[in-house]
Structure formats: structure tokens, C-alpha cells
Amino acid sequence: MPAISHSVIALAETLELRWKSYREGGDSDVFVEFTLSLNGLTEQLSRQHLPGLVRACQELENAALALFGDRSMHPIPDDQASAIERQLGIILTELHRHETPAVQPRRQTDEPDNNDEAWHRPRRVLIVSRAEHPWTASLSEQLSFFGFKPAEQRWESTAFDIENEPPLAIVFIPDREGCVYPLSAITAIKALRTACPTSYFYCLSVPASLESIVQLQRAGADACVPVGNKVSDVLSRILDLVETREHEVHRVLVVEDSATAIAHIRRSLSQHGIDSRAIGDPRTLLQAAADYRPDAILMDMYMPFCTGVEVTSALRQIPEYQSLPVIYLSSETDIAQQVEALRLGGDQFLTKPINPIILASVVRTKIERYREMLYSGRHDSLTGLLNHSTSKGQLESLLRTSSPARHLVVAMIDIDRFKSINDNYGHPVGDQVIRSLAWLLRGRLRNSDLIGRYGGEEFIIALPDADLERACSLLDRIREDFSQLPHAHARGALRASFSCGVAALPDYTTAASLIEAADQALLEAKRSGRNRLVRAPRPQHDSVVRMQMKEPAGG
């Protein structure tokens, strides 16, 4: 099970205190506070990929929401309170059982020998299959390389080995590819779901049948991997469980002329961990947006000077804000007016008075979709690394903030003989090799390092404040480890290598010259036999680095 951060534990403790406070007084307002805290905990656990706990929280939340709006129902009867208390106790016990310090998936410093980095921490993955299934061996080999601790279990076993610690994930491999899971397998999945409520369940080779997928989901499956998506897809998903993309605080700009409404809205957002800023005069919106850089705007429909629709229409004229979510808040009930407001640039219409849980849920959903759109525009879809244009822009930004005395190392990496991998094993295996290198780079480099997919099988890395000798040593160790990494395919596993060229400040002082020098060093590494690292030579002051024809892709 992934480590549960102290912030989630603190939220759970707040939830427990609010329940105790409600039981002592029976105040309906306190029950509302309890329900809001429960909703926030559910969202946090969902982000941490804890499906069992999310299910438990959702069930408890549904029970609480049924009692949410009617003050006459409070204090609730003892039998209902006892049922809520039992379910809450199960959730809190499970959370406290796994309370550990949060672990970052990438290193915070450039110390090369950090034994505590999460990449090397074993995480248990249980693989349920028949004896000697070929997928089991190849998946186990790759999981082991990336720091997981695979264990095997047979379908026919009457007792499943889950030890004292439930596994991070359980992978189910059917005996026959693409066939409906038999009743005995469904029974085994149900039993494991009961024993491992916090583990993530993957069912492989599921036929394209709605009935089969629903049956497996009811048994406890979190992911039904279709026929044709085999080991590489599952490995990608398991690695995603421990890859924690940094979550910035959600920022909301409230445009509202009522101080009472502002206080209510900001309080509701704050209870869900959403930061907010409010302005009462829409004429200050552009300056406030430039200063605060919100992820969404909550816009009152009717204000002095102009309407919310007019403000939104003007906002959409500015390219930077064309996609920024705008959520209208109004007592307006005329459907035609609401439709017109949405047509002129709004994204959602909420009618006052607003349920605080609905408000927070809508805001969070809009922000997450907005951020996902921004993320997709800046990142490579296959690897999750920065794409070509963003990598170049980030490198230029690093140079602008670097003084001449500071260190900056740039490396260009290219997978050796990549075309032959695609030709001999197919493009899906080639994609897996690219993803594996991306995962290795993300695991071994720092949060502050730039890692991008420059194009095809080529990667760019920028290491700010890194000594050239130590940077080359680190990159060379990554190169050696990558050459030992098994890449699973239908007939077993293959191994690949990469070549690397390195250039640094102050020898090269612009983004273009750093990239070109590292690229030329990469070409030299290829010519010298591949699977090696070459440093760019220090240029003579009176010479110009000449362009050379690059080696064809896949060299």
C-alpha cells in the first residue's frame, strides 16, 4: 500500500473530531462540517490510488448526504449513528495502520548515493496465475528491476499469501487469453478484495464484453486490461501508482459584490483545501488574474458596472484566459438566460444558494480538467516527460536565471539501434523501451532537473547547479543500468542501450549552443561504438562549432 501522507492523516483526525463533536451536541451544522470533511478525505484518498478506502468513504459519504439537508433529522437516531461510527472506525483504523512519512518518487538533492530514494524501495506486487505462465516471469523480472517485490500465487490455492502487509497491487492473469473469467476466478478475486481493501486490482486479457467487465468490477477489479495489452501496459499502470505528480494548491478567483456571499464561498472552498481570493469590483479582474493566476473564476451574474456575462466575454478576448474555467453563480432560474450565459463563454452555471459540497466538487473537477489540458499541451503523451518545445523553453528559462558562475549540464540521449527493435519486435515493444528509459530517468534524477522527450527515441536532460564530473558519473550509471533492464515481449525479454552526449556551462552559453554541442557529442558516442557517454570538447574562442549531418533515426 502506498505511504499515506501526514496531511491525509490530519484530515482524518479532523473528521474524527467533528464526528465526536456532533455526537456530543447533535447540531446539524456540525454534521454538515463532518460531511464536508468526509468529502474532502474521499478526494484525497482517490488521488493516492486507494480504491478500497475510497469505496468505504463513498459509502459513508452517501449515508451522511442522505441526512445532510434536513435539520429536523438531527440528532440522528442511535442506530444510524452507530452504523456511521462503525464505518468511520474501519476507515480510521486502516489509515492509522499505514501512517508513514510521505516518500518522493524523485530525489530532492543531487547526492548520488541516496539509499532512501523511493525508486529502490520494494513494493509488493502479487501476481495470480497458473504455474509457469510466460507473462508471470517477464512481469516479475521487470517489476524487480524497478524496485518492486513481486510474489506469485496460483489460482488453485485455497489460501492467498498476503503476509502482514497488503500488496500495492494484485495482477490477475487468466489461463486462457481473451476468455471470460470462470466462476472460480471471480470467487478468488472477491476473496482477495475482502482481504486487501487498499490494493489495486488488475485483471489482464479481459474480453471486449460489457458483461465480463461489469462482473469483474463487481468482484473488485479496478482495471480491466483488454486483450492485446499485456505486460508492458500493466507495468506502466503499476508505475503510475507510485508516480506522484506534484499537486499545486487549487486557486479560485471569486468575483462577487456581496461580502456575505464571499465569506460563504471562500469558507466552503477552504474546507476542501482550495485557496481563493475575492474581488468586489469586476473592473479589477484583469489585474487580479495577472497577480493571482487562478485556475478557475467564480463569477457572480449581476454586479455593479457590468454583468458577469459581459466580464466573461471580455475575458475571452485575451488569449491567456480563453480556456480558463468560468463558473457563474446566480439566483437566476431562467433557463434561457442560463443557456445564453454559457453560450457567451461560461463553463458552468450554479444557482444560489449553493450546496458547499456541490460547489467544491464542480470547482475541483473544472480545475483538474483545465490543468490536464495544460499538462497535455506541455508533455509527451507516451512518457509523461516534457515535449520538444516545452523542453527548449524550459532550458532557456534555466539559462535566464543562471549566473555565469553557476553550473548547468545538458545531455542528449538516444536509444541505440532503435529501428531494429521496432522492426524485430514491433512498435508496442519499441514504445515500452522508450517508456522504460523515461521511468528510469524520472526515478534517478531530481525534481529540479529538466527531463524531456526531444523526439522519437531521443531525450534531453538539463541538470542545474550540477558539477560536470558528478553529472557525467550519474548519467553513466543510468546508462549502465538501462543496458541491464529487461524489456518484456511475447517471446521473453530484450535488452537495449543508449548513447549520451554532454555539454555544460560556461563552455556553451546559449540553449541552442548547449543542445548542438551535446548533440555533436552524442553523434561521436554513436560513431565510437554506441552505449557510451561522450563530453563535448571545450570550444576555442576563435572557432565556431560546425553543424554536422545527424545519424539517421534509430542508429
N, C-alpha and C positions, 0 to 999 in steps of 0.2 A: 504494500500500500504506500502511495506517495506520502512524504512527510507533510503533516498538517501544520501550517504556519501559526505563529502565536496570534496573529491578527484574527484568524478564524476562531481560535480558542477564546479570545477576548469577546468576540461577538456571541459565541455560545454562552459564555458566562453572563453577559448582559441579558440574553434571552432567559436564562435560568433565574436571574434576579427579578426580572419583570414578571415572570410567572409566579414566583413566591409573593411578590407584592400584590398581584391580583388575587391570589388565594387568601391573603390576609384581609383585603378590603372589599373585593368583589366589584370594583369600579370598572365600568365599561370602557372608560378612556384608557385605563391601564391595560385592558385586554386588547385594545387597538394597538397600543405600543408593543405588546407582546407579539401580535400578529405581524406587525411591520418588521420587527427584529427577526422573526422566523422566516419571512420572505427574503430578507437580506442574507441570512445564513444559507438558505437554499441556493441562491445565486452564487455565493462564494464557493460552495461545495461543487456546484456544477462546473465552475471554472477549473477546479482541481481534479476533474475526471474521477469523481467518487459516486458512481451510479447508484450503488446500494444505499448510501446515506442520502443521496438526493431523493430517491424514491421515498424513503422514510420521512424526510422533511416535507415532501409534497403531500403525502397522505395526511400528516399532521396539519399542514397549512390549509388543506381543503376542509378539514374538520373545524379549524378555527374560523375560516372565512364564512362558514355556514352560520356562525354565531356573531359575526362581525358587526352587522349594522343595526341590530335591534337592541336598544338599551333595556327594554323590558325583560330580556332573557338573562340579565345579569343580576346577581352572581349565578352562574350556570349550575345545574344540578350536580350533586356529588358524583353520580355515576359517569357523567360526561367529563367532569374534571379529573376523575381517577383515570379514565381512558387516555386523556391528553397527557396526564402525568406519567403514565407507564411508557407511552411512546416517546415522550421527551427524555425520559430516563435512559432508554435504549440508545438514543442519538448521542446524548451527552457522554454516556459511558464509552461508546465507541470512539468518540472524538478524543477524550482524555487518554484513552489507551494508546493512541498513536501520536500524542503530543511530542513533537521533536522540533529542533530548530529547522527553519526552512533552509533548503540547500539550493544554491545557484547552479544551473547547469553549465555555466561558463565561468572561467576563473576571473577573479577580481584584480589580480596582480599579475606581473609578468614573471613571478618566481617559477622556474621551470619544473621544480620537483614538489608540487603541491599534492601530497598524498590524500588530501581530503576532498579533492575536486569530485563533483558528483559523477563525472564520466566514468570513474573507476569504482564507484560504489556498487556492489552486487545488488541487483533487484531480482526477486524470484519470479520466474515465469513458468507456469505449469503447462505442459503440452500433453493433451489427452489424445491418444491414437492407438492403432493396433501395433503390434510388435514389428519392428524393422520397417516401418513406413519410411520411404525415402525423404519425404518432406521433413520428418522429425529430425533427422540427422543434420540436414543442411540448415534448418532454422536454429537448432541448438548451437551449431558452430558459429553462426553469425551473432546470435544473442550473446554468447560468451565473449566474443571479441569486443563487443560494445559495452561490456561491464555488467551484463545481466547474468543471473544464475538460473539456467534452465533446468527443469526437472521433468521427467517423463512419467506418465501414468497410463495404464491400459484401460480401455473401455470396460473390459470384463471384470475389473477389480470391484470388489464389494465395498471396500473402504478406501476413500481417496486420501492421499497423503498431503495434508495441508500444513503440517507442522504447527508451531505456535503462532506463526505469522502468516496471515492470508497472503497469497501471492499478489503481485502487482497486476498481473494479467493471467488469464487462462485461455489457451488456444485449443479449440476442438477440431481435430482432423478426421473427417469421416473415412470409413473403409473404402467406399466407392465414390469417386469424384462425380459431382453433379446429381447425386441421387437424394431423394427425400431422407432426412434423418429418421432412423427407426425409433419405435416407441422406447426401446431400452436406452437409446442415446438421450432422448428427451427427458427420461426419468433421471438419468445421471446428471444432466445439466441442471435440472431443478434441485437435485440434492446438493450440488456444489454451490448453487446460488444461495441456498439457505445457509450453508456453512461459510460462505465467503461473500458477505453482502457488499463489501467495498472493492472487490476485484473487478477488473474489466474483462468481459467475456467476448471472445471472437469465435465465430463459427465459420469455418472455411468451406469453400466449394459448395455454396448454397445454390440450389437450382432457382432459376428465374420464375418462381411461383409465389404469388402473394400468400397463398395458404401456408407454404413452407416457412416463409419469413415470419409471418404472424405467429405461427406455432413456436418457432424458436425464440421470438421476442417474449412470448408469454412464459416460456420456460426460464428466461433470464438472460438471453443474449443481448449484448449491447451493440454488436456489429455483426452483420451477416455479410461475409465477403463472397461476392459472386464467383461462379465458375470462371476459371481463367486468371483470376487474381490470386496468386499463390503466395509463396514465401516472401517475396520482396514487398508486396503490399502490406502484409501483416507486420513485417519488421518495421516498415515506415510508420504504421499506426502505433505500434508499441513505443517507438522512439518519440513520437509526438506526445505520449503520455508524460514523459519526463522533460520535454522541451517547454519551458515556461516562458512564453513570450511576455516581455515586461508589460504590465498593465499600468498606464498612467491614470491618474485620477480623472474621472469624467467631469468636464467643465460645462456648465449651463449658464447662459446669459438670460436673465429674466427681464423682459420689457413690460412693465406693469406700473400704472399710476396709483394703484391702491396700496397703501402701506400694510393694511391688514392682509390683503391677498399675497403680497410679497412675503410676509412673515410665515404664512401658512405654507406657501410653495417651497420656500427655502428650508423650512423645518422638515417637510416631507422628503425632500431630496437628500438632506443631510443624514437622515436616518437610514438611507440606503447607500451611504458612502459617496454621494455625488456632490461635488463642490459647485457653488453657484455665486453669481454676482448679479445685482439688480440695478436697473436704472429706471427712473420715473419719467424721463423726457426722451422720446424716441429720436429727437434731433441729435442726441449724443451717441447714437447707436454705433456709427462707423468708428468713432474714436475708441469707444468701449470695446468693440470687437477686435480692433487692432491691438489694444493693450492686453486684453484678457485671452484672446484666441480661443473662443468657446468651441465645443464640439456640437452644440445644439443651441437653439434660441427658443425660449418660451415667450410667445408674443400675444399680448392682450389685443383683442379685436378693436376695441374702441378706447381711444386715448385723446388727450388734448393735442391740437395741432393737426393730427392726421390719424387715419385708421391703420390697424395692423396690416391689412392687405396692401395699402399704399407703401408702407415701410418695407414689406417683403418684396414687393415688385421693384422698388428702388434697389434693394439689397442685391437682387438677382442680376442687376446690370454690372456688378463688379465681379470679374472672373473668379477671384479668390473665394467668393461666397456663393457661387452658383449652385453648389451641391450641399452646402451646409444645411442640416435639417432645421426646419422652422415648424414649430408646433403651436397652433393657435389655442388660446384659452379665452372662452367667452360664454356668456349665458345665452347666446344666440341659438335658438332652436329651429329657425327657418332652414329647411334642408337646402333650398335653392341658394340661400346666402352661403351656407357652408360649402356647397359644391363650387360656387364661384370663388370663394376664398382659396380653396385647394387648387383650382384651375390657374389662379394667378400666382402660384409659387409656393404655397404651403405644402407640408408633408402629412400633417395630421390635424384633426380638429377635436379638441376635448371640451366638453360642456361643463361649466361651473354649476354647482360645487363638484370638485373632482375628488374621487376616491384616491387617497395617497398611494395605495399600492398600484392602482392602475397608472397613475401619473409617473411613478418611478419606473414601472415596467416599460411603459411606452418610451420614456426618455432613454432608458438604458438600451432598449432594442434599436432605436433610431441611431444612437451614437455608435453602437457596435457595428451596425451595417455601414455607417459612414466611414468609420475607421477601417473596416475591412476593405472598402472601396479604395481608400487612400493607400492601404497596405498593398493591395493587389497592383496598383499602379507603380509602386516603387520596388516590388520584389519579384523575383523569378518564381513562376508557378511550380516548377519541378522541385526546386531545392529549398525554397523559402529564403534564399540569400538575396542581397540587393541585386537589382538588374544592372545592365550595362550603363545606361545613362545615369542612374542614381549613384552607382559606384564612382563614376568620374566626377559627378557633382560633389559627393562626399569627400573625395580626395582633394579637390580644390578647396573645399571648406577647411579641411585639416591644415592645408598649407597656409591659408589666410590667417589661421590662429597660431601658427608656429613661428617662433622667433628663429633667426639664423643659427642660434646656438643650440636649438632643440634637435632631438633625433626624430627621424621618420624613415622607416624602411618600407619599401614597396616590393612586392613579389608577384610575379606572373607564373601561374601553374598550368600545365597542360597534361592531360592523361595520355600516356604513351600508347601508340598503335590502337587508337580508339576505333578507327574504321573497321579494323579486323574483328574487334569484339562485336560490333553490330552485325558484320557480315556472317560471322561464325555462330553467334548465339542469339541474334535478334535484337531489335531495338528496345524491347522491355528490359532485357538484361543490361543493355548499354545504359538505359536510364537509371537502373539500380546502381551501377558503378558510379555514375555521376552523383546520385543522392548519397551514397556511402561516403564519398570524399567530402561532400558538403557537411554531413553529420560529424565526420572526424574533425574537420576544421572548426566547426562550431563548438565541439567539445573541448578542443585543446587551446583555443585562443581566448582572449579576454573580451569582456563586454565592450571595452573601448576600442577594440580593433575593428577595422573595416574588412568585411568578407563579402565578395560579390561574385556572381557568375558572369564572366565577361562575355561569354558567347560559346555555344556548343559545349565542348569539353574543356574550355579554358576558364580559369578563375583568377581573380585579382585580390590581393591582400595588402592592407596598409596597417603598419604597426607603429602608432605614435609613441614617442618617448621610449623607444626600444633601442638598446645598444645593438649595433650591427652584428657583432660576434655572437651575442646571445640569441638574436633573432634568427641568424643562419643556423645555429645549433638546434633551436626549437623546430624550425621548418624541416631540417634534415631528419630529425627524429620522427616527425609526422610522415615524411616521405618513406622512411624505413618501415614504419608501422603499417602504412597503407599498402605497401608491397606484400605484406603478410596477411592482409584482410581477405577472408573468403567471400566471394560473391556467389550466392546460390543461384542455380538454374536447374532445369529439368533433369539434367544428367549428372548433377553433383554440384561442384563449386569451381570457379576460376579465380585467378589472381591477376591483378593489374598493377601498374606502377605509374608514377608521374615524374615529369621533369620540371625544374623550377629555376627561374632567373630572378636575381635580386639586385635592386638599386636603392640608393639611400641619399638623404641629405647629408652633408651640404654639396656632395658631388653633382647632384642634379637638383635644380631648384624650382622647376615647374611641374605641374601634373603631367603635361604632355611629355616632357623630357624624362621623368621618372618612369612612366609607362613604357616609353620607347626603349630606354636603356634596359629595363627589366625584361622586355620582350626580346631584345637582341641577345641578352644573356641566356634566355630560355632557348632560343634557336641554337646557341652554342652548346647548351646541355644536350639538345637533341642530336646535334652532329657528333658529339663526343661519345655517344653510345646510349643515351637516354637513362632514365632512372637515376638522376643526379641533380645536384644544385650547383649553379654557376653564378658567381658575382659579376656584376657589370664592372668593367675597368674604370678607374678614375680618369676622366677626360682631361686632355691637355687644354690649357686655357686658350690656345690659338687654333684649336681644331673643332670641327663640327661633327657630331655623331651622324653618320650617313644612314639613310634608310636602306634596308635590305629586303629582298623578297622573302616573305614568310613561307615556312614549310607548309604544304597542304594540310588541311584539317585531318585529324586522326593520325598524325605522324608519330 
